[in-house]
Amino acid sequence: MSYCINLALDAQEPHPALHPVAYHQQNRDLVHVIDQRLYCGAAAAQMILDSIGSGLLDQDDLYTINNSNSHVESGWHSGPDGVAYTLETLKPHSFPETFQYTPSISEEAISRKICWSIHHYGVAPIALVFGNEHWVVVTGFCASKAPLSSKDITYTIYSFWIHNPSPLTPYVKPPPPHHTGADGCGIGLDRGTPHELVAYSPLSPVSTSKYWQVDYMTPIQGGTWHNKYIVVGDSDPAANLPPSMAPIETGLVTNHNTIIGRAVRGLDEYGLTGRDPWRTALATASPGEPILVEREDVNPRRYYYIVPFVGDNQQVPFLVHVGAEPSGAFAGSIAAPSGASTHLVQAFPRNRVIDDFADREVQVGERRVTPRADQLLGHLVWRPCAESLSPYWPFYRFDADAAGRQVPVYVRIDGEQFPELHTGKGM
């Protein structure tokens, strides 16, 4: 890799025009909020506005502005036009650039525009991922060289750095405006995902895994922006490229040594072994048992593994996402801040899920069902939803019987039960 830049506060690469981005989690979720407002767009706007000098603005206020100015299409918590309006309206007077949203039929065009925003303007853009489900802040990228323009297609993108404002801490009212370590925003255990790397191009010659293109930055389905990809950032035009056609491979590798090998090799190839907090954690952490997860929202069926790295103290300082297909590879990783643990330290083992949730009646819509132990899937599942906006937070699933019909009952890996999962726009 010959050019890497990261606008996160732990960035190690010097750059003359950086606007460093502090992490802030979104402060509400569907489970805890009666009015069902979801705050990823508000948290993303909060991070960007804070980075360019607007100060730490309240997410309740930011959500209201995002939502009330999402006019192009109804039904969004934070629509692309609403997020762009909020950034443009609340940016400081001293900030000279213009914010706008850019849709494109090409994932590659949007991805290259993301790189240009970070490199040329030193400002992190906000990207819509998992179709129209979720806003994240892209704080950095690694590529073969620096881009020459927003339309430059002569370089290879290797990876992106992400501030994912979810998962959430329990809802607190009023929501905290910033993180201090005590207000539940972005620090330590169960405090969102500030350190996430997402692989873009495979570095191994035997791999065809392209996680960002196939499973992460995916097109909107239906509505005004059908089959479009969207980023909110600078006003420079994106390249005029044809629709993206990333290869999709199915299949399942079951050999855990192969999966662990992919995880270990990827950490080295993408430079994480030399970067904190991974570097510090690796002094005591080693790979544990891979966790198999099925993507519920895609067709054909696809799987991936989460490989937890476990320390001597049984903490889980970081996780690695690995493709499960035959030519799959390292797909990404998240890490807790140095000295802390990821949420997986609290993961419920299968036997506890059976003990706590099997043979207990639960209301699912208008039906009452009783999941049985033999109805619990042998692997975990995940889809982007209000209950989990990160593939590192999958679910156990009972396929309970209701008058001869299978009814899913979900238990998130941290032990919270959900009789249904909710999807939406701009959560």
C-alpha positions in Angstrom: 0.0 0.0 0.0 1.5 3.3 -1.0 -1.1 5.8 0.3 -3.2 5.6 3.4 -5.0 8.4 5.3 -7.3 8.2 8.3 -9.2 11.2 9.8 -9.9 9.4 13.0 -8.3 10.9 16.1 -5.7 8.1 16.3 -4.5 8.8 12.7 -0.8 8.3 12.4 -0.4 9.7 8.8 0.5 13.4 8.6 -1.6 15.6 6.3 -1.7 19.3 6.0 -5.5 19.8 5.8 -7.0 17.1 8.1 -10.3 17.6 9.9 -9.9 14.8 12.5 -13.1 13.0 13.3 -13.9 12.1 16.9 -16.3 9.1 17.3 -19.8 9.5 18.6 -22.4 6.7 18.7 -26.1 7.2 17.9 -28.0 7.7 21.0 -31.4 6.0 20.3 -32.7 2.8 18.8 -36.1 1.3 18.0 -36.0 -1.0 21.0 -35.8 1.8 23.6 -37.6 4.7 21.9 -41.4 4.9 21.8 -41.4 7.5 19.0 -39.2 5.2 16.9 -36.7 7.7 15.8 -33.4 6.2 14.7 -30.3 8.3 14.9 -27.5 7.1 12.6 -27.9 10.1 10.3 -27.9 12.4 13.3 -24.8 10.8 14.8 -23.0 10.9 11.5 -23.8 14.6 11.0 -22.7 15.3 14.6 -19.3 13.7 13.9 -18.8 15.7 10.7 -20.0 19.0 12.0 -17.8 18.6 15.2 -14.8 17.8 13.0 -15.1 21.1 11.0 -15.6 23.3 14.0 -19.4 23.6 14.6 -19.1 22.1 18.1 -20.9 19.2 19.6 -24.5 19.5 18.5 -27.4 17.6 20.1 -28.6 14.5 18.2 -32.2 15.2 18.9 -31.9 18.5 17.1 -29.9 17.0 14.3 -32.4 14.3 13.8 -35.2 16.8 13.6 -33.4 18.9 11.0 -32.4 15.8 9.0 -35.9 14.3 9.0 -37.9 17.5 8.4 -35.7 18.3 5.3 -35.9 14.9 3.8 -38.3 15.9 1.0 -37.2 13.9 -2.1 -38.7 10.7 -0.8 -40.9 10.0 2.2 -40.3 7.4 4.9 -36.7 8.2 5.8 -35.4 8.7 9.3 -32.6 10.8 7.7 -32.8 11.1 3.9 -29.8 11.9 1.7 -31.2 15.4 1.0 -31.9 15.9 4.7 -28.4 14.9 5.8 -26.8 17.2 3.2 -29.1 20.1 4.2 -28.1 19.7 7.8 -24.4 19.7 7.1 -24.7 22.7 4.7 -26.9 24.7 7.1 -25.0 24.1 10.3 -21.4 24.2 9.0 -19.3 27.1 10.4 -19.1 30.3 8.4 -15.3 29.8 8.1 -15.7 26.4 6.3 -15.5 27.1 2.6 -16.7 23.9 1.0 -20.2 22.9 0.0 -21.9 19.7 1.2 -24.3 17.8 -1.1 -25.5 14.3 -1.7 -24.3 12.4 -4.7 -26.2 9.3 -6.1 -24.6 7.1 -8.7 -25.4 3.7 -10.4 -21.8 2.8 -9.8 -20.4 1.7 -6.5 -16.9 2.3 -7.8 -17.7 5.9 -8.7 -19.0 6.6 -5.2 -16.1 4.8 -3.6 -13.6 6.9 -5.6 -15.5 10.0 -4.7 -15.2 9.0 -1.0 -11.4 8.7 -1.4 -11.2 12.1 -3.1 -13.2 13.8 -0.3 -10.8 12.5 2.3 -7.6 13.1 0.4 -8.3 16.5 -1.2 -10.6 18.2 1.3 -9.5 16.4 4.5 -13.2 15.9 5.4 -14.9 12.6 6.1 -17.9 11.8 3.9 -21.1 10.0 5.1 -22.0 6.9 3.2 -25.2 5.0 2.9 -24.5 1.3 3.4 -26.5 -2.0 3.5 -28.9 -0.6 0.8 -30.8 2.3 2.3 -30.5 1.1 5.9 -27.7 2.8 7.6 -25.4 5.9 7.6 -21.7 5.6 8.5 -18.8 8.0 8.5 -15.9 7.0 6.3 -12.8 8.4 8.0 -10.0 7.0 5.8 -8.8 4.7 3.1 -5.8 2.8 1.8 -5.0 2.8 -1.9 -2.2 2.2 -4.4 -1.6 5.9 -4.7 -3.3 9.2 -4.0 -6.3 10.2 -6.2 -5.8 13.0 -8.7 -9.4 14.0 -8.9 -12.9 12.8 -7.9 -13.1 11.0 -11.3 -9.6 9.4 -11.2 -9.9 5.7 -11.9 -6.2 4.9 -12.2 -5.5 3.7 -8.6 -6.6 0.7 -6.7 -8.6 1.0 -3.4 -7.6 -1.5 -0.8 -9.7 -0.7 2.3 -11.8 1.9 4.1 -11.9 3.0 7.7 -15.3 3.4 9.2 -16.9 5.2 12.2 -20.1 3.1 12.6 -22.4 5.0 15.1 -24.1 1.7 16.0 -24.4 -0.6 18.1 -26.0 1.6 20.8 -25.8 1.9 24.5 -29.2 1.8 26.3 -31.3 4.9 25.6 -30.7 7.8 28.0 -32.8 11.0 28.0 -31.6 13.6 27.4 -29.1 12.0 25.0 -25.5 12.9 25.8 -24.0 15.4 23.3 -20.4 14.0 23.4 -18.3 11.3 24.8 -16.4 11.7 28.1 -16.1 8.1 29.1 -19.0 8.5 31.5 -21.8 9.4 29.2 -22.1 6.2 27.3 -20.9 7.6 24.0 -18.2 5.8 22.0 -15.9 4.6 24.8 -15.2 1.1 26.1 -17.5 -1.9 26.4 -20.7 -1.8 24.3 -20.0 1.7 23.0 -20.4 1.5 19.2 -17.8 0.7 16.6 -15.2 3.5 16.3 -12.4 1.3 15.0 -13.6 -0.6 11.9 -11.7 -1.5 8.8 -13.6 -2.8 5.7 -11.7 -4.6 3.0 -12.3 -3.3 -0.6 -10.0 -5.3 -2.9 -8.5 -8.7 -2.1 -4.7 -8.6 -1.5 -4.3 -12.3 -1.8 -3.9 -13.5 -5.4 -6.1 -16.6 -4.7 -9.0 -14.6 -3.3 -12.0 -13.0 -5.1 -13.5 -11.6 -1.9 -14.7 -8.1 -2.4 -16.7 -7.4 0.8 -17.3 -3.7 0.4 -18.7 -4.1 -3.1 -20.8 -7.2 -2.5 -22.1 -7.0 1.0 -21.3 -3.6 2.6 -21.8 -0.7 0.2 -24.8 -2.2 -1.6 -27.4 -0.4 -3.8 -30.8 1.0 -2.7 -33.7 -1.3 -3.7 -36.9 0.5 -4.7 -38.0 4.1 -4.6 -36.5 7.2 -6.0 -32.9 6.0 -5.8 -33.4 2.4 -6.9 -30.1 0.7 -7.7 -28.2 3.8 -6.7 -25.3 4.3 -4.3 -25.2 7.5 -2.2 -22.6 9.5 -0.4 -22.9 12.9 1.3 -19.8 15.0 1.0 -18.1 17.6 -1.2 -19.8 18.9 -4.4 -17.2 17.6 -6.9 -18.7 15.3 -9.5 -18.4 11.5 -9.4 -16.9 9.6 -12.3 -19.3 8.5 -15.0 -18.9 4.7 -14.7 -21.3 1.8 -15.6 -23.2 -0.1 -13.0 -21.0 -2.1 -10.7 -20.9 -5.9 -11.3 -18.9 -7.3 -8.4 -18.6 -11.1 -8.5 -20.8 -13.0 -6.0 -19.5 -16.4 -4.9 -21.5 -18.8 -2.7 -20.4 -21.9 -0.8 -19.2 -22.7 2.7 -15.8 -23.6 4.0 -16.2 -25.5 7.3 -12.5 -26.0 8.2 -11.8 -23.7 11.1 -8.1 -23.7 10.6 -8.6 -22.3 7.1 -10.8 -19.5 8.4 -8.4 -18.6 11.2 -5.6 -18.6 8.6 -7.5 -16.1 6.5 -8.0 -13.9 9.6 -4.4 -14.0 10.7 -3.1 -13.4 7.1 -5.5 -10.5 6.6 -4.5 -8.7 9.8 -0.9 -8.7 8.4 -1.8 -7.9 4.8 -4.0 -4.9 5.7 -1.4 -3.5 8.2 -3.4 -4.0 11.4 -0.6 -6.0 13.1 1.4 -2.7 13.2 -1.5 -0.4 14.2 -3.0 0.1 17.6 -5.2 -1.0 19.2 -4.7 -4.3 17.2 -0.9 -4.2 17.7 -1.1 -3.9 21.5 -3.9 -6.5 21.7 -1.9 -9.1 19.7 0.8 -9.2 22.4 -1.6 -11.4 24.4 -4.6 -12.3 22.2 -4.9 -15.3 19.9 -7.7 -16.5 17.7 -10.7 -18.3 19.3 -13.4 -20.5 17.8 -14.8 -19.0 14.6 -18.6 -18.1 14.7 -20.5 -19.0 11.5 -23.2 -16.4 10.5 -25.7 -16.5 7.6 -26.8 -13.4 5.8 -30.6 -13.5 5.9 -31.2 -10.6 3.6 -29.4 -11.8 0.5 -30.1 -14.3 -2.3 -28.4 -16.6 -3.0 -27.6 -17.6 0.6 -24.2 -16.5 1.8 -22.2 -17.0 5.0 -19.4 -15.4 6.9 -17.3 -16.0 10.0 -16.5 -13.8 13.0 -13.2 -14.8 14.5 -12.8 -13.5 18.0 -9.3 -12.8 19.3 -9.2 -13.7 23.0 -6.6 -12.4 25.5 -5.1 -14.1 28.5 -7.7 -12.3 30.7 -10.5 -13.7 28.6 -11.2 -10.2 27.2 -12.0 -10.0 23.4 -10.1 -7.0 22.2 -10.9 -7.3 18.5 -12.9 -9.4 16.0 -12.1 -10.3 12.4 -14.8 -10.7 9.7 -13.9 -13.5 7.2 -15.6 -14.6 4.0 -16.8 -18.2 4.2 -16.9 -19.0 0.5 -14.2 -21.2 -1.0 -12.1 -18.3 -2.3 -13.1 -15.9 0.4 -10.7 -13.9 2.5 -10.3 -11.3 5.2 -13.3 -8.9 5.0 -12.7 -6.5 7.9 -12.1 -6.1 11.6 -13.3 -4.1 14.6 -11.3 -3.4 17.7 -12.1 -2.0 21.2 -10.0 0.9 22.4 -6.7 -0.2 24.0 -7.4 -2.0 27.3 -11.1 -2.6 26.6 -13.0 -5.4 25.2 -15.5 -5.8 22.3 -19.1 -6.7 23.0 -18.3 -10.4 22.3 -17.0 -10.8 25.9 -20.7 -10.7 26.8 -21.8 -13.2 24.1 -24.3 -15.8 25.1 -23.2 -19.4 24.4 -25.6 -21.7 22.6 -26.5 -23.6 25.8 -27.4 -20.5 27.7 -29.7 -19.4 24.9 -31.4 -22.7 25.1 -31.6 -22.5 28.9 -32.9 -19.0 29.0 -35.3 -18.9 25.9 -36.4 -22.4 25.0 -39.8 -23.6 26.2 -40.9 -20.1 27.1 -43.8 -18.5 25.4 -43.3 -15.3 23.4 -45.6 -13.0 21.5 -44.8 -12.7 17.8 -47.1 -10.3 16.1 -50.6 -11.6 16.8 -49.4 -15.1 17.7 -47.9 -16.7 20.8 -45.3 -19.3 20.1 -43.0 -21.4 22.3 -39.5 -22.0 20.8 -38.0 -25.4 21.5 -34.4 -26.3 21.8 -34.5 -28.4 18.6 -35.8 -25.4 16.7 -32.6 -23.4 17.3 -30.4 -23.1 14.2 -27.0 -24.6 14.4 -25.4 -21.2 13.2 -26.2 -17.5 13.8 -27.9 -15.2 11.4 -27.7 -11.5 10.6 -29.5 -8.8 8.5 -29.2 -5.1 8.7 -32.0 -3.9 11.0 -32.8 -1.5 13.8 -31.9 -4.2 16.3 -28.4 -4.7 14.8 -26.7 -2.4 12.3 -23.4 -4.2 12.4 -22.6 -7.7 11.1 -20.5 -8.2 14.3 -23.8 -8.3 16.3 -25.6 -11.4 14.9 -28.6 -13.3 16.2 -29.4 -16.8 17.3 -32.7 -17.8 15.6 -35.4 -20.2 16.7 -37.7 -21.4 13.9 -40.7 -21.8 16.2 -43.9 -23.6 15.0 -47.2 -21.7 14.8 -50.0 -23.8 13.5 -47.7 -25.6 11.0 -46.0 -22.4 10.0 -42.4 -21.5 10.9 -42.1 -18.2 12.8 -38.6 -16.9 13.6 -37.7 -15.7 17.1 -34.4 -13.9 17.5 -31.9 -13.7 20.3 -29.1 -11.2 19.7 -25.7 -12.5 20.6 -25.7 -10.4 23.8 -28.8 -12.2 25.0 -31.6 -9.7 24.1 -34.7 -11.4 22.6 -36.6 -10.0 19.7 -39.8 -11.5 18.3 -39.2 -9.6 15.0 -36.5 -7.4 13.3 -37.3 -4.0 11.9 -35.9 -2.4 8.8 -36.1 1.1 7.6 -34.5 4.0 5.6 -31.5 5.8 7.0 -31.4 4.2 10.4 
